[in-house]
Amino acid sequence: MELAELEFGFKHVSSSGHTLNVQEIAGLTVGLSKLKHNEKFRKIFFWGKIFGTIKDYYVAYGLRESEFEFPVKKFFIATGPQLDLKAIGETFEFTEMMEIPAEDAEKLTNEITTPFLGNPQQQLLPVPTDAEAEEGEPVKEEKKLFESDRLSMTVMKIDRDTAVVPRGSQMLDERHLIVPNKSFRGLTYDEAKSLEAFQHFRAPSDLPRLRAIARDDAQFNPDCLDSIHRDAPKGCWAVRMDASASVVTMRSLLWMGYTSYHVLNTTFFGGVYIGDGQKNGELPFILP
């Protein structure tokens, strides 16, 4: 959700049950404006909020061009006011969120289901291991992992499974880079009723999409991103049209708390995650 459309966007996603109050929006507006200026971003986006028992995490990102088709998402985190009646301070100061190495991410499995605390420097409990040192060799000390590592892994997982944009809103330019499509005028009512009208704003992984963007005439193909209708399990997205039939919202049933919206026949769209960072692992057993 772009900074300039923050209040407008929350008006359309609040039906999911989560939104931000006036204090949070004011703090985020100042914090994101400073981040945009300091990091020299053309646009800055509010990604979402992850609940913590002491403080909540606020996540934002900006886009940098890369040598490949898809731009690089650079994430930043900030903590809000402490959830304590004695605390009055606010810290909407965004700092860069470091990516967690693959070998460390493997240690942070879905078995860690405790709520986030709100302290990035909080050390996580050591992950049990059955590995034993050979006779005569010292036991290798496990690398310490912190809540900031778990937060990074959680944000990356959620972003990959969500980050929904309307089909046709992005395109490949003559440099073979994915950029906003200036000729996009929005989806119609009939188009928006189908899951095939929405795509993931991430580097494509489906083989048909990879073949499409490899073609010389790829800039004329609107299917340069993965469609959400292929997501598993089938039925993990809930589509809702408002009473005026002018706004469509998409809610993820896999990551409860993610909602995206699109105002039909306009260029306005966005999405946000507000939740506890827990994946709904029981969904495949609930769906018919």
C-alpha positions in Angstrom: 0.0 0.0 0.0 1.7 3.2 -1.2 2.2 6.0 1.4 0.2 8.5 -0.6 -2.8 6.2 -0.5 -2.5 5.0 3.1 -5.8 6.4 4.5 -7.7 5.8 1.2 -6.5 2.2 1.1 -7.4 1.3 4.7 -11.0 2.5 4.0 -11.3 -0.5 1.6 -9.4 -3.2 3.6 -10.9 -2.5 7.0 -13.7 -5.0 6.3 -11.2 -7.7 7.1 -11.4 -6.8 10.7 -8.0 -5.1 11.2 -7.0 -1.5 10.5 -4.8 1.2 12.0 -5.9 4.0 14.3 -5.3 7.7 13.9 -2.2 7.6 16.1 -0.6 4.8 14.0 -1.4 6.4 10.7 0.1 9.8 11.9 3.3 8.1 13.1 3.6 6.0 10.0 3.1 9.0 7.7 6.0 10.8 9.4 8.3 7.7 9.6 7.7 6.6 6.0 8.2 10.1 4.7 11.6 10.3 6.4 12.5 6.8 5.1 11.5 7.7 1.5 13.7 10.9 1.7 16.7 9.2 3.3 16.7 6.2 1.1 15.9 8.2 -2.1 13.0 6.0 -3.0 10.6 7.2 -5.7 7.8 5.5 -3.9 7.5 3.9 -0.5 5.0 1.2 0.5 3.5 0.2 3.8 3.7 -3.6 3.9 1.8 -4.3 7.1 1.9 -4.9 10.9 2.8 -8.0 12.9 1.5 -8.1 16.4 3.8 -8.4 19.4 3.1 -8.9 23.1 5.1 -5.8 24.1 5.4 -3.9 20.8 4.1 -4.3 17.3 6.2 -4.5 14.2 5.5 -2.2 11.3 7.0 -3.2 8.0 7.6 -1.1 4.9 9.4 -1.6 1.6 10.8 0.2 -1.4 11.7 -1.0 -4.9 15.2 -0.9 -6.5 15.9 -1.8 -10.1 17.9 -5.0 -10.6 19.7 -6.7 -13.5 16.9 -9.2 -13.8 13.3 -8.7 -14.7 11.8 -8.2 -11.3 12.8 -5.3 -9.0 14.4 -5.9 -5.6 12.1 -5.3 -2.6 14.1 -3.7 0.2 12.3 -4.1 3.5 12.4 -2.0 6.6 11.0 -2.4 10.1 9.9 -0.2 13.0 8.3 -0.7 16.3 5.3 1.3 17.5 4.4 2.5 20.9 4.9 0.1 23.7 1.7 -1.8 24.7 2.0 -0.6 28.3 -0.1 2.1 30.0 3.1 3.5 31.6 4.8 4.0 28.2 4.1 7.1 26.1 7.0 7.0 23.7 6.6 6.2 20.0 9.4 4.8 17.8 8.3 4.8 14.2 11.9 5.0 13.1 12.5 2.5 10.3 15.6 0.5 9.9 16.6 -2.0 7.2 15.5 -5.6 7.7 18.3 -7.9 7.0 17.6 -11.1 5.0 18.1 -14.3 6.9 20.5 -16.8 5.3 19.0 -20.0 3.9 20.7 -22.3 6.4 19.4 -20.2 9.3 15.9 -20.1 7.9 15.8 -23.9 7.9 16.2 -23.8 11.7 13.2 -21.6 12.2 10.5 -24.0 11.3 6.8 -23.7 11.8 7.2 -25.4 15.1 7.9 -22.0 16.6 4.4 -20.8 17.3 4.9 -18.5 20.2 3.8 -14.9 19.6 6.3 -12.3 18.6 7.6 -10.2 21.5 8.4 -6.9 19.8 12.1 -6.9 20.6 14.3 -7.6 17.6 17.2 -8.4 19.8 15.4 -11.1 21.8 17.4 -14.3 21.5 15.3 -17.3 20.4 15.4 -20.6 22.2 18.2 -22.9 20.8 16.9 -25.3 18.2 17.4 -28.9 19.4 19.8 -31.0 17.4 20.7 -34.7 17.4 24.1 -34.1 15.9 27.0 -35.1 18.2 30.6 -34.2 17.9 33.0 -37.1 17.1 35.2 -38.4 19.9 38.0 -36.0 20.6 36.4 -33.0 18.8 34.7 -30.1 20.5 31.0 -29.7 20.2 30.2 -27.1 17.6 28.3 -24.1 19.1 25.0 -23.3 17.4 24.6 -19.9 15.8 22.4 -17.6 17.9 19.2 -16.6 16.2 17.2 -13.6 17.2 13.6 -12.4 16.8 14.7 -10.2 14.0 15.7 -13.3 12.1 12.3 -14.9 12.7 10.6 -11.7 11.6 12.6 -11.5 8.4 11.7 -15.1 7.5 8.0 -14.6 8.3 7.8 -11.4 6.2 9.4 -13.1 3.2 7.1 -16.1 3.5 4.0 -14.0 3.7 5.1 -11.7 0.9 5.7 -14.6 -1.4 2.3 -16.1 -0.8 0.4 -12.9 -1.0 1.4 -9.5 -2.6 -1.6 -9.4 -5.0 -1.9 -6.9 -7.9 -4.5 -6.7 -10.8 -3.6 -8.4 -14.0 -2.2 -5.9 -16.5 -1.0 -3.4 -13.8 2.6 -4.5 -14.4 4.4 -4.9 -17.7 7.9 -5.6 -19.2 9.5 -2.6 -20.7 12.0 -2.4 -23.5 14.8 -3.1 -21.0 13.0 -6.3 -20.0 12.3 -5.0 -16.5 8.9 -5.3 -14.8 7.5 -1.8 -14.3 4.1 -0.3 -13.6 1.9 -0.3 -16.8 1.0 3.3 -17.6 -1.8 2.2 -19.9 -3.5 0.2 -17.2 -7.0 1.6 -16.6 -8.3 -0.9 -14.1 -10.3 -4.2 -14.2 -14.0 -4.3 -15.1 -16.6 -5.9 -13.0 -16.7 -9.1 -15.1 -12.9 -9.4 -15.1 -12.6 -8.9 -11.3 -14.9 -11.8 -10.5 -12.2 -14.3 -11.7 -9.1 -15.2 -9.8 -7.2 -15.2 -13.1 -7.5 -11.4 -13.0 -5.0 -11.2 -10.1 -1.3 -11.9 -10.0 1.5 -12.1 -7.4 3.9 -9.1 -7.4 7.0 -11.3 -7.1 9.6 -12.8 -9.4 7.7 -15.3 -11.6 8.3 -19.0 -11.0 5.6 -20.7 -13.2 7.1 -22.2 -16.3 4.5 -20.6 -18.7 5.3 -17.2 -17.3 9.1 -17.7 -17.5 8.7 -18.8 -21.2 6.5 -15.7 -21.8 8.9 -13.2 -20.5 11.8 -14.8 -22.4 10.1 -14.0 -25.7 11.3 -11.0 -27.7 7.7 -9.5 -27.8 7.2 -10.1 -24.0 6.5 -6.4 -23.4 3.1 -6.9 -25.1 2.1 -9.8 -22.9 0.2 -8.9 -19.7 0.9 -12.3 -18.2 4.4 -11.6 -17.0 3.6 -12.5 -13.4 2.2 -15.7 -11.6 -1.5 -15.9 -11.4 -3.1 -16.5 -8.0 -5.6 -19.0 -9.4 -2.8 -21.6 -9.4 -2.1 -21.2 -5.7 -2.4 -24.2 -3.4 -4.5 -25.3 -1.7 -7.4 -24.5 -4.1 -9.8 -22.2 -2.4 -7.2 -20.3 -0.3 -8.5 -17.0 -1.6 -11.8 -15.3 -0.7 -13.1 -12.8 -3.2 -15.6 -10.2 -2.1 -17.3 -7.4 -4.1 -18.7 -4.5 -2.1 -22.4 -3.5 -2.2 -21.7 -0.8 -4.8 -19.9 -3.3 -7.1 -17.1 -0.8 -7.4 -14.4 -2.3 -5.1 -13.2 -5.9 -5.0 -11.2 -7.3 -2.1 -9.1 -10.5 -1.9 -8.5 -12.1 1.5 -5.9 -14.8 2.1 -7.2 -17.8 4.1 -3.7 -19.1 4.3 -2.2 -16.0 5.9 -5.2 -14.7 7.9 -4.8 -10.9 8.0 -3.7 -10.2 4.4 -6.2 -8.2 2.4 -5.8 -6.6 -1.0 -8.2 -4.3 -2.8 -8.8 -2.8 -6.2 -11.2 0.0 -7.1 -12.7 -1.2 -10.4 -12.1 0.8 -13.6 -9.4 2.9 -11.8 -5.7 2.5 -11.2 -6.1 2.3 -7.4 -5.1 -1.0 -5.8 -3.1 -2.2 -2.9 -2.7 -4.7 -0.1 -1.7 -5.0 3.5 -1.1 -7.7 6.1 -2.1 -7.1 9.8 -1.8 -10.3 11.9 0.2 -12.4 14.2 2.5 -13.9 11.6 1.1 -17.4 11.9 0.3 -19.5 8.9 -3.1 -21.3 8.8 -1.7 -24.8 8.4 -5.1 -26.4 9.0 -6.6 -24.8 5.9 -6.1 -27.9 3.6 -8.1 -30.0 6.0 -10.9 -27.4 6.3 -11.5 -26.7 2.7 -14.0 -29.0 0.9 
